[in-house]
Amino acid sequence: MPSVSLLVQLSNDMSAFVSNPRIIAIPLNSLGAYSILSFCLFSIAVFGVLINSKNILVLLASIELIFLAAGINFASLSSFSGRAEGQVFSFFLLAIAAAKVAIGLGIIIVYYKKNSTITIEVDPSVE
């Protein structure tokens, strides 16, 4: 029995993929390519939050990836619709994310000076 493989390729040249039905080609100038990129970034961030939820730096980086995925969605949707509101909202989203990083790193420095570690330890009496 032959194995079935599926390849997703992002490309501008679609003529090479017509002969092979096992390849799904997504053009780079389509909205789907940006949606797939945004979904991949968002899923990596969610896995980062769920798998490594004790390290503060990983949590901050994962939250930044979530903001980046949302910004890519806003910018691509507004670009394809011809309106500028999404791009302006994406700009403000990145500005808020930068401010969050500055405040978050300050909190991490204070937490590290107090506890000598950046891992989060949950008090069992709270649960």
N, C-alpha and C positions, 0 to 999 in steps of 0.2 A: 504494500500500500504506500503510495508516495506521500511524503510529508507536505503539509500545506503551510506555507509561510506567507506572511503578509508584511509588506514594507510600506511605511508611510514616508514619503519624500516631499520636502518643500523645494520647489524649483520653479524657475520662470519658463523653462523649455518643456512643454507638454508632449512634444512629438515622440520623445524617446520612450514614453511610458504607455503608449497606445498599444504596442505589440504584446506587452506582458500584462495579463489581467490580474496578476497577484499584487501589483503595485498600485497603491492609492497615491495619486499625486495631488498635492494641494498647492496652488499657485501662491507665490509670495505676496502678490498684490491683492489678495483677497482678505476679507474680514475673518475668514475661518483660520487663517494662519496666525493672526494676532490673538484670536480666541483660544487656540490651542496653546500658544505660548503663555498666555495669561493663566489658563487652567493648570498648566504644568508648574508654573511658579507658585500658584496658590496651593496645589496639592503638596509640593515640597515643603511649603511653610506649615501646612497643617500637620504633616508627618513630623516635622521638626518640633512642633509644640507638643504633640502627643507622645513621641518617643523619648525626647530628652527634656522633660519638664522641670528638672531640678537645677539646670544651669541658666543663670540669668542672661548671660551673653547670647546663648542660643535662642532663648525666648525673644530677646530684643531683635535678633537677626531674622527670626521667623516672622515676627510682627511686621518688620520692614518689608519682607517679601510679600506679605499680604497687601500692604499699602502699594507696593510696586505693581502687583497684579491688577489691583483695582485701577491704578493710574493708567496702565496700558489699555485696559478695557475702555475707560472713559475717553482717552485720546483717540483710540482707533475707531470707536463708534462715532465720535463727533467728526472725525476726518472723513469717514465714509458717508456720513449724512450731510456733510457740508455746513455744519453749524459749529460755532466756536465755544459753546458753553461747556462742553465736555473737556476741551483742552484747557480752558481756564480753571475748571474744577480740578483737573489733574495737576495743574501747577500749584494750586492752593493745597492739595493733598500732599504733594512733595514738600512744600514749605512746612506744613504741620508735622510731617514725618521727621524732617530735619530738627525741628524744635524738640520733638519727642526724644530723639537720640541724644541731644545735648542734656536734657533734663535726666534721662535715663542713665547716662554715663555718670552724671554727678551723683545720683542715688547709689549706683553701683560702687563708686569710690568710697562713699560714706559707709556703705554696708560692709565693704571689704576692710576698711579701717577698724570697724567695730568687731567683726566676727572672724577676720583673717581667712575668709573663704567667700567664694561667690556662689556656692551651691545653696539652694533653698531647702531648708529643713522644716517640715510641717510638724507642729506640736500635736502629739497624739490626743491631748485633751480637747482639741478643737474639733477633731473628727468625731 
